[in-house]
Amino acid sequence: MAQIKVFYEPKMELLTVFWQSPRKNQICSELGDGIILIKDADTDEAIGIELLSYHPNDNRFDGVSVELGQANFDIS
């Protein structure tokens, strides 16, 4: 089962979302509009995002969609 970790720090107005485990060797790149992409420095794989100046009902999440599916396995 896929899991995400969400960290919200209201005093800093910071929301961090990881869909993979945080890494010691992660790097960050600003995409614009206060959105930071977090990647594994070794594999260059995206592992999370961070939203600066976040507050509840932030419209930057309007364009985020989550797709959940189930793998089809042939057990013949």
C-alpha positions in Angstrom: 0.0 0.0 0.0 1.3 3.4 -0.9 1.8 5.9 2.0 2.5 9.6 2.1 3.8 11.6 5.0 2.5 15.1 5.5 4.2 17.6 7.8 2.6 21.0 8.6 4.3 23.7 10.6 1.7 26.5 11.0 4.1 29.0 12.7 6.5 28.7 9.7 3.6 28.3 7.2 5.3 25.3 5.7 3.7 22.1 4.3 5.9 19.2 3.3 4.6 16.1 1.6 6.7 13.0 1.0 5.6 10.0 -1.1 8.9 8.3 -0.4 11.0 8.3 2.7 13.0 11.4 3.4 16.7 11.0 2.5 19.9 12.3 4.1 21.1 13.1 0.6 18.0 14.9 -0.7 18.3 18.1 -2.7 15.7 20.8 -3.3 14.8 22.8 -6.4 12.4 25.7 -6.4 9.8 25.3 -9.1 8.2 28.7 -8.6 5.3 30.1 -6.6 6.9 28.9 -3.4 6.8 25.2 -4.5 9.9 23.2 -3.8 10.6 19.8 -5.4 12.5 17.4 -3.2 14.6 14.8 -5.0 17.1 12.0 -4.1 20.5 13.4 -5.0 21.8 10.0 -6.1 18.9 8.9 -8.4 17.4 12.3 -9.2 14.0 10.7 -8.4 11.3 13.1 -7.0 10.4 12.0 -3.4 8.4 15.0 -2.1 7.3 18.6 -2.4 7.3 21.5 0.0 4.9 24.5 -0.1 6.2 27.8 1.4 3.8 30.3 2.9 1.2 27.6 3.1 -2.2 28.1 4.8 -5.3 25.9 4.8 -7.4 26.1 1.6 -4.2 27.1 -0.4 -5.2 27.2 -4.1 -1.8 25.7 -5.2 -3.3 22.3 -4.4 -6.2 22.9 -6.9 -4.0 21.3 -9.6 -2.9 18.2 -7.6 -4.6 14.9 -8.3 -4.0 11.5 -6.7 -4.5 8.4 -8.7 -4.8 5.1 -6.8 -4.9 1.8 -8.7 -4.5 -1.9 -8.2 -2.1 -4.0 -10.1 -3.5 -6.9 -12.1 -1.5 -10.1 -11.5 -1.9 -13.1 -13.7 -1.5 -16.2 -11.4 -1.8 -18.9 -14.1 
